[in-house]
């Protein structure tokens, strides 16, 4: 297996190009459904670096493959899209300038997700250029529309089923073994509209939803070890009416539910639907449902997906977790504790497909989606070295299996 010095040495051979590429990625906006320019940039770099095959599927995912000796495949997965920049005046540096200040790259998506993407692309290329023999094929996927629910990885897994997956999201030098999921639910109550001057003629849906939300606030939530408890937060509220002196006929509240792995989406929907029925006023009707979201990729590919980001978990003692923990601790020269991500990733989709999955990537995950998003150069270097070591480590693990 590679030594710590080997991993960093491989990164340092390509450092100038890796840094330039990372900054170019940050300088290229790629909102969900608008990743075409990013996809072209990633394809060109993979070809320049000597990937054996570079493929773009119907959804617009870019997948570079290094061929191996016939053993089980390994998937490295990141996404090309990012969240919007918001109010430009709040940024300390322009969000797409990729300025280097205080030995860090500043800008939107430097941490989530373009630093981890560059680290994965260069890690595999650096190994091949060093003469490394991959025991099985290694696929590096830059997928579309992760931020809106995971369309890219959902489609990717319809034609590619690797033996293991490594999700490249910021992990602050730690190996991630799972995360809670996200389920979006819409609680809707139908009543009867009336002029606000005659409320006795109405069936006001607000009262049923108010009673329901009070019960939601006191709801006992499932718990699961290091994952903590599931949580639920009402976020958006809407009615079928925009006039202040009219009682609406229908009102909807959106619930953001973060579920631990044992708390299944279908059970959540049933449990909350039953709770709503218990809090409906007389003659009111209502339901709680997980909506279908239409997804349209930059290629024109369309698919409706339920508003679910699955949770996932590998046990602490799983061979993949233990090997990755030992490898990253060795590369960094210090113990690197195994973590649970606080946010959802495409790892939920790979794990749901039955693929053992872990996560690792450069960057402080607490900076993702903020105006202070920046990636220290030392994180990029160590993240790429760690990814190199993990590809090597997981290659041996797959070979032994």
N, C-alpha and C positions, 0 to 999 in steps of 0.2 A: 504493500500500500504506500501511497505518497506520504512524505513527511511534511511537517509544518513548513519547513524551509522550501520544499518543492512547490507547495501551493502558492506561497507568496512570490516565489521566483517566477512562476508562470504568469502571475498577474503583472509583475513589474516589467516583464518583456513587452507587454501590450498596454502599459499604463496610459501612455499619451493618447493612443487610439481609443481606449475605453473611456477616458475622460471626455474626449472630443465627442464621441458618440452619445454619451449620457447627456451632455449639454445640448446637443442637437435634438435629442428626444424631448427634452424639457421645452425647447424653443418651438416645438411643433404642436400646436393645440390639437386635441383629439377627444372632443366630447363624445358621449355615447351616440352611435349612429353616424359619427363624422370622423371615422378613423382612417379614411382612405390615404391621406398623406402620410400618416404614421405607418400604415401597412406597407406602403411603397418604400419608405425609409428602412424599415426592418428587413424587408425582402432583400433590398440592395446590400445591406450590411452582412446578412447571412451568406449571400452569394460571394461577396468579397472575402469573407473569412473562410470560405472553402467547405461549407456544409454540403454533404453529399446530395441532398435533395431539399428544395424549398417549395412548399406547396401552399396554395391559398384555396380554402374550401368555399362552399356556397355562401356561408355566413360572413366570409371575409377574414376568418382566422388565418394567421400566418404560422406555418409549422415548418421549422428547419429540422432535418434529421441527419444524424451521424450514424452510419451503419456499423453494426457490431458483428460479433462472431456467432450470432444465432441464438444467444441466450434471451431471457425475458426482457421486454422493453421497459424503459424508464421514461416517464414524462416529467419535464420541467414546465411549469405553467405560470405565466403572468398575463396581465390584460393590458390592452392599449388605451382604453378610455380612462377618463378622470372626471372629477366633479368640476363644476363651474368655478370661476375665480371670485365671483361675488363683487363686492364694492372695491374698486381698484384703489381708492384712496386709503384703504386700511392696510395695504401691503407695504412693508418696509423697503422692498425692492420690486421692480416690475415682475409680474408673475410668470411671464414667458421669456424673460431675458436670460435666464440661467446664469446670472452673475455669480462670480466666485468672490465671496466676502468671508473673512475670518475662517479661511480654509474649508469652506463649504459651498455647495451649489445651492443657490436660492431659487425657489420658484414652484409653481403649481405642478404637482405630480413628480417632483424630485424624489420624494419618499414613497408616495403612492401614485405611480407604480414604476416610474421610468428608471430609477436607480436599480431596483431589483431586476427589472427586465434586462437592462444592459449587463448586469452581473451574470445572469443566467446565460445570455447569448455568448458573452466572451469567455465564460468559464469552460463551456463545452468546446468552443473553437480553440482555446488555448491548449486544452488537453490533446485534441487531434493534431495540432501543429507541433506538439512536442513528441509525437510518435506514439502516444498512448493508444493501447488496443482496448476498445470498448467490448465488454463481454456480450452485450446485447445492444440493440438499437437504442439510441437516446434521442428523444424528440423534444425540441424546445418550442413551445407554443406561446404565441402572443395573440390573445383572443380578444374578441369584441364584446362590448356591452356587459361587462361584469358589474359595473356600478348600477345597472338597472335590473339586475336579477340573474345574470349568468347565461344569456342566450348563447354566447360564443362557446363556452365549455359544454353546455348542453348539446349543441350540434357536434362539437368535436368528438364527444364520447359516443356518438352514433356510428363513427367510422374508425375510431382509434381506441383500443382498450389495453393500456399498458399494465404491467405487473405491479408497478409502484408509481406514486406521484409525489413530486416535490413542488409545493406551492410557494412561489416567490412573492411574499408580501413582507413589509417591514416587521422585523421581530427583535430589533435591538440586541443582536448577537445571541439570540436564544433560539432553540428548536421549539416549534409549536406542535402540539399533539392534538389540537382540536379547538373548537370554539362553539359558542351558542349559535343557534340559527336565528333567522328573522322570518316571522310570519305577519303579513299585513292582513288585517280583517276589517270589513266594513259592517258596522251595526246600523241597520236602517229600520226606522219605524214609520209606518203609514197610519195617518189619522184622517181628519177631515178638516179642510180649510174653512175659514170664516173671517169676516171683518173683525178686527181687534176690539171693536166697540160692543160686540155680542159674543164674548168668549164661550158662553154657555151653549152656543150652536156648534162649536168646534170640538174636535177630538185632537187636542194639542199634542203633537209628538214629542215636544220638548220635555214634558213631564215624565214620560216613559223613559226617555234617554237619560234624564237627570237621575232617576231612581236606579237605572241600570249602572250608570257610571259610579254612583255611590257604592254599589255592591262590588263593582270592579276594583275600586280602591281598597276594599277590605278582603279581596279574594286571596285565599291561601295558595301560594305558588309552589310547584314541584321544585325540589332541590336535588342536586347531584354532585357530591364530592367537590373537587377543585373548580367545577364550573359554577358553583354557587346555586342561586335560584333563578328560575325563569322570571321575567319581568314583563309588565304591560304598561303602556303609556298611551292615553288618548292624545292625538296630535292635531287632526284637522276636523272641522265641523262644517257642514253645508246643509242647505235646505233647498226646496224647489221654488223658493220665493225670494224676491229681492226688494219687496216693498215693506216698509217698516210698520205699516198699520194693518197688515194681513197676517193671520195665523197660518203657517204653512200646512200643507197636507202631508208632507214627508220631510224627514230630517235624517241625516247620516253622520255618524262619528267614525273616524278612522282610528284604529287601534294598532300600535306598533308593539308586537309581542316578540320578545327575545326568549327563545326556548332552549333549555338544556337538552342534551341528546335523547334522554328517555321520554321527553315530552313531545309527542308526535303531533304534526300539524292537523291531522284529521281529528284527533282527540280534542285538540284545542278548539277547533271550530265547533264541535259538538257540545263541548262544555260551556262555551260562551253563548251559544245559541239557546241552550236550556236556561242559562241565567237570564237572558233577555226575556224569554217567555214568562219567567216568574215575576218580571217587573213591568209588564205592559199594563197600561190602564185599560179599563173596560172598553171594548170595541176596537181598540188599537190592534194593529198587526205588525209583526216585525220579524227580522231574521238577521243572523250573523253569517257572513260568507267570506271566503277567500277569493278575491277577484282575479279574473284573468287579465293579464296585461298584454296588449298588442306590442310586439317588438319588431322593428324594421331596421335591418342592418344597412350599412353604407352600400352594400352590393345590391340592395333591393329585396333581399331575402326577408320573408315575413314569417312570424310564428307567434301564437299566443301562448303565454306561460303563466302558471299560477304565481301569485305574489309570495313566493316561498324561497328563502335561502336556507337550505338544509343545514342543520348542525352536524358536527362530526366529532368523533373522539377515538383515539387509539389509547389503549391502556399504558400506564407508565412502564410496565414491564414488557411491552411488545418489542420484539427483536429490532424492528426498524427504529423505534424511539431510543432504545438503549444504544444502538450503534451510532445513531446520529448525535446523540448527546455526548458520547465519548469522543467522537470525531471533532465536533465543534469545540469542545473544551480543550482538546489537544492543539487544534489550530490556533486558538486564541491565547493559549498558555495560561488559562484560568478556568475554573469551573463555570460552566454556562448553564444555568438552571433551565429545565424544561418549562414551557409556558403554555397558557391557554389564551388565545387571542380574544380580545374584547369585542371584536367586530366580526362580521361574517365574510367569508371568502369563497372562491370557487372550489376550495377544498371540500365544502359540503356536497358539491355535485360529484366530484371524483369518489368520495367516500360512499355516497349513496349508490354509485355504480359498482360498489364492491371492491374498489381499488384502495389498498393501504396507502394512507396519505399522511405526510408531515409538511411542516412549513418552515421556511428560513429565508430571510432576506435582509439586506442592509437598510438601516434607517431606524429612527425612533418612531414607533407606531403612534405615539401620542400627538405627533405633529401632522399626521395625515388629515387632509380636508381643512387645514387651518391656514391663516394668512402668514403664519410663521414657518411654513413648510420649508425645510432645507435639509440637505444631505451632506454631512461632513465627508470630506474626501477620504479620511481614514476609515469611515464606515463603508464607503464604496469599495475600497481596496480590500478590507477584511471580509466584506460580504462576498466579493468575487472569489477570494481565496477559500472561504468557507464552502462556497458552492462547488468549487473544484474538488475539495476534499470529500464532500458529500456524494458527488457523482462517483468518485472512486470507491468510497465506502459502500454505497448502495449497490455498486456493480459487483463487489465481492459478496455482498449479502444475497443478491439474486443468483449468483453463480453457485453459492453453497446450497441455496434452496433447491 
